[in-house]
Amino acid sequence: MSARLFFKNKPIVGLEISQTSAKVIAITPGSRLVTGYGAIDLNPSKMLNINDMGIHLKTQLRELFTKNIVGHMPSSHVAISVATSRTFTRSLTLPRSAEGNLLEAIELEAEQYIPVSVSELYLDHEVIGGNKDEIEVLLSAVPRLYVDALIDVCNEIGLQPLLLEPSIASVARLIRRAEEGTLATVILDIGAEGSDIAVLDKSIRVTGGIDVGGHAMTEAIMKKLKVTHEAAHMLRTHNGLSVGPKQAAIRAALDPVFGKIIDETKKVMRYYTERLGQETKLEQLVIVGGGSNIPGIGDYFTENMIMPARSASPWQVVEFGKLAPLSKQMKPRFITAIGLALVDDKELWK
């Protein structure tokens, strides 16, 4: 957005849309008070095809906003996050001479980095650094068909989208505010079906991801310990990697799954240091998302990544007042939506 014209400011509601669920939360501007929140499951198979997704989302979001809200939503203005795996985000270094025709230079770079025609994408960028010879630009791109489908759904159910961003950018906004976000940080967002990875160094510098998440962890425990899916989920979220009689068996089950996530995380870190030529030392790994609620996961990643790692606990930035607070199990799943609800009005009018 570049001009307000007849636009009237209203509180912004954070709406996260993933492959498996939609979550919404509203926080009173200028305070930490949550006025309302809610969630609803989505059918992953119906989120794959654009046409099916539109029909399914319209039904589910309408039910979310009319039947599944604790408290109330203060406005119809929404900031939306989408799965990072549906987006392309990279930081680019361009010669200072490109500054006069930056959009054209970015499109040329995008054609090299993104395996989709630029004509099929919405491109956005932000200048995040530079010197007298070069400028550093953060490039983000999303398929046009996907964005158009989301906007159509929102319009049909009476919502007004003001912002759309990769979910990892929403998480980064929250971490900058609550989790020593001034440090160069690796963010690991473990969702149900996949995990998003990013390097946050003042701004998001590079992102990556892998189709391994909480469901894969539960399946691994189920097969290794020969228990039901429900029992495996309980073992993952209640026992986890903490000291106990089942620790060795759970760890043996999770090692291959965690190994894949760690390998992908190290690839993103190498890209940041080698391909982007960054000399800043990465200081910490912050783990978020619904799949992060595993006791002992911070110690496990500290040991295997050889860097301080912990699950995020940014709950000092919100309070629920008279509303029933989110349960311990649900809290990690709302981190992205909270990051969206904290968007500053200035971010919308650059």
N, C-alpha and C positions, 0 to 999 in steps of 0.2 A: 504494500500500500504506500502511496506517495502523497495523497491529499485527503483531508478529512471531508471537505465539502459539506454534505448534509448529514454526515455520520454523527451519531450520538453515542457517547461512551456509555457502556454498561459493564457490570462485572463480567469477567471472562471465566467461562467454565472449561475445565480441562477434560478432554475426551480422548482416551487411548483406544485405538482399534488394532487388535492383533489378529492372528489367524484363529485363535481359540476363544477370545473373549473381548468384550467392550467394557471399559470402566470409566466412570465419570465422577468428578469431584469439584466442588466450588469452595473457594476460600475468600472471605471478606477482604476486599482490597485494603492494603495498609495495615492489616492485622494478621493474626495466625488462625482466626476462627473459621472452622469448617461449617458451612451452612447446609451442605448436603452431599451425599455420595451414593453410588450404586454400581452394580455390576450385573452382567448377563453373559451367559455362555454363547459362543458362536460355533457353528458346525464347520470344522476346517475344510471339509470336502467342498462345501458351498462357497468358500472364500477363494477358491482357485480360479474359477472362471468369472470374468467381469460381469456378465449378465446375471449369473446365479448369485454373485456377491451382492449386486444391487438389490435384488428382490429380498434376499435373506437379511441383509443389513437393515433395510427399511422396516421389516417386520420386527426384528429384534431390538433395534434402537427405539422404535415407538413404544415397545413394551418396557424397555429400560426406563425411559423418561416418564412414563405414565404409571407404572406399577412397582418399579424396583428401587425407588429413591427413598433413602433415609434422610429426613429433613426436607429441604426444598432447594430447587435450582433458582438462583436470583435473576437469571436472564437467559436469552436464547443465543447469546454470543458464545461461540465455542472455538477453542484452540485445539487442533487435532494432531495427534501423533500417529504415524503409521510404522509398521514393522521396518526396521532398518534394512532388512534383507530385500525390501522392495525399492530401496533407494540406492543411489551411488554418491558417495561423499569422498572427496580427496582434497588435500591442500596442494596448490600449484605454485611454483616459483616462475615468475614472468619477468622479462626485462622491463625496466622502468619506462622504456620507449613505448611499451604496449598500453600504457595508461590512457593515452588519448583515444584508443579504440578498444577498450577493454572487453566489451561484449564479444566482438569478433575474435579476439585472441582466445577468450575462454571457450568459445564454440570450437575453435580449431583444436585446442587441447582436449576438450571433451570427446571429440571424435577419435582421439588416440587412446583414451583411457576407458571409455564406456562402450560395451559391446552392443549398443543399441543406437539406431540412427538418432541424431540430435533432433530431427523433425518430429520424433515420437516422444520427446521429453519436454518437461518444464524444467528450465535451468534457473538456478539462483546462485548468487555469489556474495561474498563479503571479503573486503580487504582486511587481513588480520595482522599484517606486519610488513616489513621491508626496510630497505636502506636506499642510499642515493642511486644504486645501480639496479636494484631488483625490488619487486613487490611480491608479497605472498598473499595468495587468494584462496579462500575456502570455497570450493565448488560443491554444490549439491544438486542432484537431478532426480526427478520422479517421473515415471511413465504418465503421459497425458491421459490415456484412457482410464487409468486407475484414479487419478485425481478428479477427473470430470465425473466419474461414477460416484465418488464420495460426496462431491459437492451437490450433485443431483439428489442423492439420498437425503442429505441435510436439508436442502430446500424443500423437499416434499414433506418432511415431518416438522417443518417450522423452525429449523436451526439456521443460524447465520455463521458460517465459518469465517474466521478472521485470520487464522494462521494454520499452516500445515507444515510439519517438520518430522524428520526421522525420530523415532522414539529415543534413540541414544542421545540426541540433542536435548530432549526434555529431561532425561536423567542427568546430563551434565549440568544443566541449569540448577537443579536441586543440589548436586554435589558441590558446586561452586559456593553455594550459600551455606551448606551445613556440614560438609565432610572434608575440611581442609582442602578445598578446591583450588587454592593457590598453588599447591604442589603439582608437579607434573605427574599425572595419574593415568593408570590403565583402568578403564571401566569394563567390567564383565557383567553383562545383563543376561541372566539365565532365565529364559522363558519356558513355557510348557513344551513347545516343539523345537525350539532353536535357541541359540545364544548369540547375542550381539557383543562386539568388542570395539573399543575405541580408545584412542590416546587423547587425553585432555591436557593441553598445555596452553593455558589461558583460553584457547578456543579448541574445538574438536579439530584434530590434525589429520587423522586417518581412521577409517572404520573397517571392520571385517565381520565375519559371522560364520556360523556352522550350524547345520541342521541337527543339532544334538542339544537336548534340554532336559527338563524335569521328568518328562514322561519316559525318556530313555533310561534315566537313573532308576525310576521305579520298576521298569521292565527288567533291568539288569538284576536288581535285588530279588525280584519275583522268581526269575529263572535260577539264580544261584542258590537261593535258600529254599526253593520249592514251596513258596507260600502264595496266597491269593494276592490279587492286585491291591486290594484294600489293606491287607496286612503289610505288603511291601511298602506302600505309601506311608503307613504309620511308622515303620522301621526307619524309613528315610528321614521323616520330619521330626520324630521324637527321639530315636536313638542316634541316628546319623553316625558320625565318626568319633563320638565321645567315648571315653573309656567305659567298657562294659562287656558282658559275656558275648555279645554278638558283634563287637567292634571289628574283629579280624575278618569275619565272614562278610560284613557289609562293605568293608574297605576293599576286599578282594573283588566283590561284585562291581564296585564303583570305579576301581582303578582304570579299566579300559575306557570307560565313558569319560572320566576326568582327563585321561591321557589325550583324547582327541581334542578336548576343549583347550587344554594347556598347549598342545602343539599349534593350534590355530592362533592362540593368544601370542605365542612367541613369534609367529610369522608377522603379525601386525606390528609387534614391537620392533622386529628387524626392519620392516619397511620404514618405520618412523626414523630409526637411527641411520640406516644405510642408504635407502633410496632417497629419503628426504634430506639426508645429511644433517640431522639434528644432533646437537651436542648436549642438549639438556638431559640430565640424568632422570630416568623415571623413578619416582620416589615411592609409589605405593600402588597396590591393586585393590580396588574397591568393588565388591561383589554385590549385585542387586538383583531384583526380580523374584518371581515366585519360586524359582528353583534354588534360590540362595538360602532358603530356610532349612539348612541341614546343620545340625550341631557339629562343630568342629571343622567346618569347611574353610574358615579363615586360616587355621593352623595348617591344614592340608596344603592349601595353595602357597602359604609362606614357605613351607618345606620344599615343595616341588618347583616353585618359581624363583626361589632364593631372593625374595623381596617381600617386604611387609604386605600382608594381605588381610582383609577383614570384610565381614558383611556390613553393608551400610546400615546406619541407624539414625536417619535424619528427622526423627519425630519431634525434635525441639522446634521445628519451623511450623508445626500445626498444633492446634488444640481443638477438641471436639465440643467443649462447652456442655450443654445439656443433651447433646446427641449421644446415642450409644456409640462408643468408639469402635473402630475396626478391631477385629479379633487378631491375636498374635499371628495366626496363620495367614490372614488376609492382608496384613500390613505390607509385606514385601511386594505384593501384587499391585499396589496402588502407587508405587514410587514414581513411575512414569507419568501417571495422571496428575500427581501433585506437582511435579516439575512443570507440567503444562499450565496448571492453575496459577502458578507463580510468575507467569510471563508478564513482563513489564510493558505498560502501554507504549513506552518509547520504542520497544522492539517492533511494534506494528507499523510505525510511521517513520521509517528510515528513508 
